[in-house]
Amino acid sequence: MSTDFYQLSILPFAGIIIKICRAYTNSQEDFEDYYQEVCLQIWRSRDNFCQQCEWSTWVYRISINVCLTLLKRKKKDGKTYFTSDALPDVMLIENNAFEDESLNLLYAAIRHLSEVDRALILLYLDEKSYQEIADVLNTNANNIGVRVNRIKERLKKILHG
């Protein structure tokens, strides 16, 4: 991967990639693997970008797809926890990458959502429009608002019992 491509096309969107990878991993090691794989796939697919959407939308889409693919592989190998499983405290502590405890709690709650719901709420938290969310997830914008409200209710229950 060229340094120029990384500096111009990936680094400005590192925050997006970090948020998505963090929501789909339970350890620092997995996070680093996912981040590296996302960057590699962005570089490999750069020639497929047809400018029908924003570059940031493309980065979101690739990041989510790579994380979902890696998560499926880990589940198939039996090396990951399902979203309905309670995560061991040691894994939650290991992945507390932010000093803000409330942010760590939010990410822990987000990891209890289904894979698609994680992507949807991350996009919503990044203040993407319903249409932008639909574009990234290849779905219809009409039901995004309803799904966001349901997810917010689930997160409240997870965070507050």
N, C-alpha and C positions, 0 to 999 in steps of 0.2 A: 504494500500500500504506500503510495507516495506521500511524503510529508505535506506537500501542498494540498492534496485532496483532503487529508485528515484535518489540516488547519482551517481550510475554507468550507468544507462540506460536512464534517462530522463534529468538530470541536464546538462550533456555535450551537449545536443541538445536543451537546453532551448532557445537559440537564434533563431533557426528554428521555434520553436513553437510560440515564441513571434511575429516574423515577420508575420507569417501566421494569427494568431489570430488578430493582429492589422489591417491587411488588410481587415478583414471580420467584424469588429465591428466599432461602431460609438461612443462608450462611454467607460469610464474606467470600469464601472460596467459590461458591456457586455464582455469586454476584459477579465476581471478576471474570469467570468463564463466560457467563451470559453476555456481559458487556463486550468482551473481546469478540465473541461470535457475532453479535449484532453489528459491530463496526466492520468486521470482515464481510458480512453479507451486504451491508450498505455499499461497500466498495465494489464487491462482485456484481451487484445489480445496478450500478450507476448508469450503465449503457441502456438499461431497460426503462429508465425514467423518461416518460414521454411528455412531461410538462402539462398534463391534463389536470394536475393538482399542484398545490404548493410543495416545495421541497420538504418542509416540516411535516406535512401530511404523509409524504412518502417515508420519512424517517420513522414516524409513529407506526405506520403500517408494517414496515420491515421489523421494527423493534418488537412489536406485539407478536407478529407471526413467528419470529425466531424464538422468542421466549415460550410461546405456546408449543412449538415443535420440540424444544429442549425439554420442557416439562412433560410432554407426552412420552418422550424417550425414557426419562427418568422413572415415570410411573410404570412403563412397560417393563423396565428392569427391576422394579420394586425398590428403588432407591430414593423415594420421596414420600412425603406425607400428603395424603389427600386433603382437600380443602375442608372436609368435614372433621378431620382428625384434630385433636388438640395438639399443638406443637409443644415440645419439651421446652422448659424455661431456658435451658442452656442454649438452644437454637435462637430463641428470641433475644437473649442477651447478646449473643455473638453477632447478631445482625442489627444492633442498635447503632447505626452509623451516624445518626444525628444527635447532637447534644440536647436538642429540644425533646423532652420526654413525651409531650403531647403528640409530637410528630411521630415518634417511635410507636406510640400506642395506636395512632391512626394507621400506620403501615401494618402493624400486627393485625388489626381488625380487617384491613383490606385483604390481607392474605387468607382470610377465612371465606372470602367470596369466591364464586366460581371464576374460572379463568376469563371468560368474556366479560363478566361484571367488573372484574378488576380493571380491565382495559377501559371500559366505559366510564367508570368513576374517575380514573386517572385523567382521562381527557376532559371530563367535566370539571375536575379540580383545576385543570390548566386553563379553564375559562374558554374552552372551545365551544363553538355554536353547535346546536343539535345537528345541523347539516354537516359541519366538519366532522363531528363524531361519527355520523352515518357514513361519510366518505371513507374514513379510516377503517371502520368495521365492516364495510361493504353491506350496509343494511339501509333500511328506510328511516328517514328522519322523523316520521310521524310518531313512532312509538318510543323514541329516545327519552322524552320528558317523563313518560309514565315509568319507564325502567329506572331512570335516575331517582325518582321519588321512592320507588320500592327499595332501591339499593341504599339510599340514605336512611330509610327506616331500619333496614337490616343492620347497618353500621351503628345506629343509635342503640339497638338492642345488644349488639356485641360489646360496645364500649360501656354501656351503662347497666348491663345485666338485663 
